[in-house]
């Protein structure tokens, strides 16, 4: 039986979209292979510097990547403030979800805090909502 992270894919929907350059700044581009655009069930909310995903009703646009090195998941977990040993204390949870398009499974980081008072990104596209690249003062987040 294969490990759950072998041949894994990850879907990015926020500041880790290729256009923002954060992958390059983090030095992880060589560990990812862009497969193309993707669509997943859920809604995005604006946290200011980065978005939050809530799974469920709605559609969110993102980018699908193949993880060329499964160890990258541990790096992404730290980046996303996800602790597998203490998921309830994490800002995000990593979950494997079935994408709408393409019809396959991928890891995504789902917000693990309250959405109260957070603006809903109705278009489902962080790139359309916040077309400017995150700057150094904005930090580096999903």
N, C-alpha and C positions, 0 to 999 in steps of 0.2 A: 504494500500500500504506500502511496506517495505521501509526503508531508503536505499539509495544507498550503504551504507557501511556495511549493515547487510549481513553476510555470505560472505564477500568479500575475495578475494585472491589478493596477490601481487606477482609480478615476480621480482626477483633480478637477475642482470646480471654482477655485479661488485664486489666491496669489501664486500658487504653484503652476498655474497655466503658463505655458511656454512663453507667451507674449510679454509677460512681466519680468522675465530674466532672473527670477529668484532661484530656479533650478541651477542656473549657471553660477550664481553667487554662492550657492551652497555646495557647489562642486559635485552635484549628483547627476548631471545630464548624461554622462557616459554609462550610468547604471540603469538608464531608462531607454526604452525604444518607443517612440510615439506610434501608436496604432491608428489614431485618428480621432475625430470628434465622437462624443458619446452623449447619451440622454439617459437620465435616471429619474425614478419617481421621487418626488419630494419638493420642498420649498427652501429657498435661500432667504436668509435674514442678514441685514447689514449690522455688523458689530463695530463698524467704524473703519478699522484698518484691514479687516478681513471678514469673510462671510461665515455664516453658520448654516449648516444643512440640517433640516428636519425631514426624515423619511416619511413617505406617505403620499397624500394627494398632491398633485402638481407635477411639473416637469422642470428638471434642472439640466442645463447644458454644461458639458465639461469636455475634458480630453482624456482618452484612455491610453495607458502606457503598460507595456510589458516590463516587469521587473527583471532585469538581466542578472541581478544579484539579489537573492532572497534576503540577505542580511540588511538590505536597504530598508526593509520594514521596521527594523529596530531603530534606525536613524529617524525615519518618518514618525514613529511613535513618540520619540523624544521631542521632535519638532512640533508635533501637534499636541503636546502635553497629555499624552495617553500612557497610562501605566497599566499594563495587563494584569499586574498583581493587585491593583486597587482601582478598578474601572469606575467605581462610583465617585472617586475623588478626582478623576481626570476631567479636563476641560472638554476633550473629545473622546469618543469611542471609535475604535476601528471595527467596522463590520463588513462582512462579505455580502454583497447584494447582487441581485439579478438586474442587469441594465435593461432598459427599454430598447436602446439601439447602441451598439450591436447587441444582439441577444446572447449575452454571456455574463459570467460572474466576474466581479471585481471587488477589491477592497476600496472602501471609502471611509472618510473620517466624518462622523456624525456628532453634532454639537450635543453636549451632555449637561447643559445648564439651562436656565430659564430663558425663554424667548420674550418675556414680558417687556413691552416698550421698544422692541427692536423692529425697525422698518422691514417690511416684506419686500423682497426684490421680485416684483411681479413677473418680470420677463424671464426669470429663471437663469439669467446670464450675468455673472459677476463682471465679465469683460465689457458688457454693454452698460451696466450700472456704474462701474468704476473703471472707465477706459484708461485712466492714467496708471502707469506702473507704480508699485509701492516704492516709496523712497526710503532712504536709510533711517529717517526719523519715524517712519511708519512701522519699522520692524519687519521681520520676515515671518509670515504666518501663511497658513493654507489659504 
